[in-house]
Amino acid sequence: MAPEGSFAQRLEGLQERLIQACDRVGRDPKEVTLLAVSKGHSMQAIEEASQCGLNCFGENKIQEAKLKISQAAPHFQWHFIGHLQTNKSRDAVRLFHLIHGVDSIKLAESLQEQCAKQARTARVLLEVNISGEATKHGFTPNQIKDELEAINTLDRLEIHGFMTMAPWTPEPEKTRPVFQAMQRLRRDCEDLMGVPFPIMSMGMSNDFEVAVEEGSTLIRLGTALFGKRSYATSRKDSGA
Ligand SMILES: *Cc1c(COP(=O)(O)O)cnc(C)c1O
């Protein structure tokens, strides 16, 4: 499926929809970051996106990301949005501005260890599996409340917020309860810890408007921006 129109036209259309979603709930569109999910797309596609003013890119495979980052302009910001295996922690803390998918204590500890070795800190989001789908990674809401304090003691990890994925549905409106539940959980966590968790990474091509209406501050758009991915690389595709 070839995407409709030029990249610039698609981007403009998406930005317009983002503005309208913000208008409906009285939000400022500047509160929402657009992450261009470039997994499965070429450097050429990334270059085109950057010429249209985008410079935050999302990848979900370390090898693919490493190659692209080595070829890309140094000012790009790279986000890791996949399921991270602990044996990839060393690369992840070095390469990424933000790691969206911290989904276990074990992974958090491994990131902490690698940060200590490399004298770095890592910016992370905790992934929450709100819907409880077996195919999705992430803490359950109860696990988050139980384990947040322990994760927060890992002094080299900066927990900036949360990431969640809604189940895919042809009717985006059906995702709303997932995003609402994530927003409630975030508030509970803020009360519990007495600190803000400002980043809410939620909303993809299919459901970003609903996510924005429910408080998303970072939408992850792949297909709607770049068209169909040229090879299987999403977590669902790979069965990872
Ligand atoms: C692939 C992926 C996206 C982008 O999905 P689209 O439906 O193509 O917009 C967003 N978030 C995560 C975690 C992904 O793996």
The ligand as an SDF file (V2000), in Angstrom:
LIG
                    3D

 15 15  0  0  0  0  0  0  0  0999 V2000
    5.1950    0.0340   15.7890 C   0  0  0  0  0  0  0  0  0  0  0  0
    4.8460    0.7820   17.0010 C   0  0  0  0  0  0  0  0  0  0  0  0
    4.1870    2.0240   16.9100 C   0  0  0  0  0  0  0  0  0  0  0  0
    3.7010    2.6510   15.6140 C   0  0  0  0  0  0  0  0  0  0  0  0
    2.5910    1.9560   15.1700 O   0  0  0  0  0  0  0  0  0  0  0  0
    1.6870    2.5300   13.9550 P   0  0  0  0  0  0  0  0  0  0  0  0
    0.3990    1.8250   14.1300 O   0  0  0  0  0  0  0  0  0  0  0  0
    2.4050    2.1370   12.7050 O   0  0  0  0  0  0  0  0  0  0  0  0
    1.5860    3.9800   14.1200 O   0  0  0  0  0  0  0  0  0  0  0  0
    3.9550    2.7050   18.0930 C   0  0  0  0  0  0  0  0  0  0  0  0
    4.3260    2.2180   19.2890 N   0  0  0  0  0  0  0  0  0  0  0  0
    4.9590    1.0310   19.4130 C   0  0  0  0  0  0  0  0  0  0  0  0
    5.3470    0.5580   20.7600 C   0  0  0  0  0  0  0  0  0  0  0  0
    5.2340    0.2650   18.2800 C   0  0  0  0  0  0  0  0  0  0  0  0
    5.8440   -0.9110   18.4170 O   0  0  0  0  0  0  0  0  0  0  0  0
  1  2  1  0
  2  3  1  0
  2 14  2  0
  3  4  1  0
  3 10  2  0
  4  5  1  0
  5  6  1  0
  6  7  2  0
  6  8  1  0
  6  9  1  0
 10 11  1  0
 11 12  2  0
 12 13  1  0
 12 14  1  0
 14 15  1  0
M  END
$$$$
